[in-house]
């Protein structure tokens, strides 16, 4: 990536990339964040969100349905069989996880 913006928006930057190139993008994003750049990232990959994000906002059909840290959102619902739907599923009521 070229330059040093204050804010960088990346819309699904690793979709379609091979695993090595995907890791290179992750490393570059982490380095930019380390240099003080604010990165707004959209992704459909939870693994990517866990690696790159300090906070998540989950949007479904144009509406924010959950937001918080990764551990906060995981604590809101496990999604395991028999448990209530996690807060980020379309069928669930909005959840604003707080400790």
C-alpha positions as CSV (number, residue, x, y, z in Angstrom):
1,X,0.0,0.0,0.0
2,X,1.3,3.4,-0.9
3,X,1.3,6.5,1.4
4,X,0.4,7.0,5.0
5,X,-3.3,8.0,5.3
6,X,-4.8,8.9,8.6
7,X,-7.8,6.7,7.8
8,X,-7.9,3.7,5.4
9,X,-11.1,1.9,4.2
10,X,-10.6,-1.6,2.9
11,X,-13.6,-3.4,1.4
12,X,-13.0,-7.2,1.6
13,X,-9.3,-6.8,0.7
14,X,-8.5,-10.5,0.8
15,X,-11.4,-12.0,-1.1
16,X,-10.0,-14.3,-3.8
17,X,-6.4,-14.1,-2.6
18,X,-4.2,-17.1,-2.2
19,X,-3.2,-17.9,1.5
20,X,0.3,-16.4,1.2
21,X,-0.9,-13.1,-0.3
22,X,-3.7,-13.0,2.3
23,X,-1.1,-13.1,5.1
24,X,0.9,-10.4,3.4
25,X,-2.1,-8.1,3.4
26,X,-2.8,-8.9,7.0
27,X,0.8,-8.1,7.9
28,X,0.6,-4.8,6.1
29,X,-2.7,-3.8,7.8
30,X,-1.2,-4.7,11.2
31,X,1.8,-2.6,10.4
32,X,-0.3,0.4,9.3
33,X,-2.4,0.2,12.5
34,X,0.9,0.0,14.5
35,X,1.9,3.3,12.8
36,X,-1.3,4.9,13.9
37,X,-3.5,4.5,10.9
38,X,-7.2,3.9,11.5
39,X,-8.4,1.1,9.3
40,X,-12.0,0.5,8.6
41,X,-12.3,-3.0,7.2
42,X,-15.3,-5.0,5.8
43,X,-15.0,-8.8,5.8
44,X,-17.1,-11.9,5.8
45,X,-14.3,-13.9,7.4
46,X,-14.5,-14.1,11.2
47,X,-10.9,-15.3,11.2
48,X,-9.8,-12.1,9.5
49,X,-11.8,-10.0,11.9
50,X,-10.2,-11.8,14.8
51,X,-6.7,-11.1,13.4
52,X,-7.2,-7.5,12.4
53,X,-10.0,-5.9,14.4
54,X,-10.1,-4.4,17.9
55,X,-13.8,-3.7,17.6
56,X,-16.5,-5.2,15.4
57,X,-19.8,-3.8,14.1
58,X,-22.1,-6.4,12.6
59,X,-24.4,-5.1,9.9
60,X,-27.4,-7.1,8.6
61,X,-29.6,-5.7,5.8
62,X,-28.2,-2.3,6.4
63,X,-28.8,-2.2,10.1
64,X,-26.3,-2.5,12.9
65,X,-27.3,-5.6,14.9
66,X,-24.3,-6.0,17.2
67,X,-21.1,-4.2,18.1
68,X,-18.2,-4.5,20.6
69,X,-15.0,-6.4,21.0
70,X,-14.6,-9.9,19.6
71,X,-14.7,-11.5,23.1
72,X,-17.8,-9.5,23.9
73,X,-19.6,-10.6,20.9
74,X,-18.6,-14.2,21.4
75,X,-19.8,-14.0,25.0
76,X,-23.2,-12.9,23.8
77,X,-24.0,-16.2,22.2
78,X,-22.1,-19.3,21.4
79,X,-24.3,-20.5,18.5
80,X,-24.0,-24.0,19.7
81,X,-27.0,-26.4,19.1
82,X,-29.8,-25.7,21.6
83,X,-28.5,-22.3,22.6
84,X,-30.1,-19.0,21.8
85,X,-29.1,-17.6,18.4
86,X,-26.0,-15.5,18.6
87,X,-26.8,-11.7,18.5
88,X,-25.3,-11.3,15.0
89,X,-27.7,-13.7,13.3
90,X,-30.6,-12.0,11.3
91,X,-33.2,-13.8,13.5
92,X,-31.8,-12.4,16.7
93,X,-32.9,-9.2,18.4
94,X,-30.2,-6.4,18.4
95,X,-27.6,-7.0,21.0
96,X,-25.3,-4.4,22.5
97,X,-22.9,-6.5,24.6
98,X,-21.6,-4.8,27.7
99,X,-19.6,-6.2,30.6
